[in-house]
Amino acid sequence: MEKFVAGLALGAALGALWVANSTKTRSLVKKGQEEFKEKLDAYIDEKLAAMGGMEGGEKPEEKKTSAKKG
């Protein structure tokens, strides 16, 4: 068990160093994080709309723009 934990820690440290020293890998990590955030926001908006948190199932962007117009 100790070898597993040591290997896990060493792998995490080497992975972090690899990402820090590689701009290509760093950009891939950032892209993945942004995609995850977008999907999570969409999921949360969908759940709020399903719970009745939004009027008429509007997306927050649509609600903001319609409020500005009218």
ZAVOKOL-806361 format. One line per field, with one value per residue (C-alpha): x negated, y, z; residue number from 1. Coordinates in steps of 0.001 Angstrom, whole numbers, plus 500000, padded with zeros to 6 digits. Layout:
<sites>
xx = [X, ...];
yy = [Y, ...];
zz = [Z, ...];
num = [NUM, ...];
</sites>
This chain:
<sites>
xx = [500000, 497151, 495585, 498865, 499216, 495576, 496011, 499187, 497489, 494446, 496649, 498656, 495491, 493961, 497234, 497412, 493829, 494562, 497632, 495787, 492944, 495048, 497054, 498940, 500037, 500853, 503108, 504856, 505453, 506861, 509088, 510397, 511106, 513024, 515090, 515874, 516965, 519225, 520839, 521297, 522901, 525249, 526159, 526850, 528961, 530915, 531579, 532643, 535019, 536465, 537028, 538880, 536081, 536289, 539452, 540607, 537402, 535348, 531601, 529949, 528451, 531876, 533421, 530767, 531120, 534928, 534813, 532555, 534835, 538104];
yy = [500000, 502367, 501705, 502532, 505847, 506724, 505885, 507920, 510934, 510593, 510254, 513309, 515336, 514243, 514920, 518404, 519109, 517807, 520015, 523040, 522646, 521902, 524738, 522362, 520186, 523245, 524602, 521217, 521215, 524761, 523851, 520827, 522917, 525514, 522818, 521249, 524602, 525265, 521831, 522258, 525692, 524308, 521397, 523710, 526024, 523034, 521765, 525224, 525561, 522129, 523124, 526262, 528653, 530343, 531848, 530058, 528008, 530962, 530750, 533377, 535114, 535374, 536702, 539420, 540548, 540567, 542620, 545197, 545538, 545884];
zz = [500000, 500806, 497403, 495705, 497563, 496874, 493189, 493013, 494608, 492345, 489256, 490224, 490780, 487468, 485671, 487149, 486069, 482563, 482214, 483623, 481113, 478042, 476511, 474239, 477151, 479255, 476521, 476270, 480033, 479924, 476976, 478862, 481931, 479898, 478171, 481537, 482973, 479966, 480245, 483986, 483535, 480888, 483158, 486113, 483939, 482656, 486174, 487378, 484454, 485185, 488809, 487730, 488625, 485236, 483824, 480677, 480491, 479257, 479416, 481635, 478566, 476919, 480100, 480409, 476801, 476937, 480141, 478463, 475442, 477306];
num = [1, 2, 3, 4, 5, 6, 7, 8, 9, 10, 11, 12, 13, 14, 15, 16, 17, 18, 19, 20, 21, 22, 23, 24, 25, 26, 27, 28, 29, 30, 31, 32, 33, 34, 35, 36, 37, 38, 39, 40, 41, 42, 43, 44, 45, 46, 47, 48, 49, 50, 51, 52, 53, 54, 55, 56, 57, 58, 59, 60, 61, 62, 63, 64, 65, 66, 67, 68, 69, 70];
</sites>
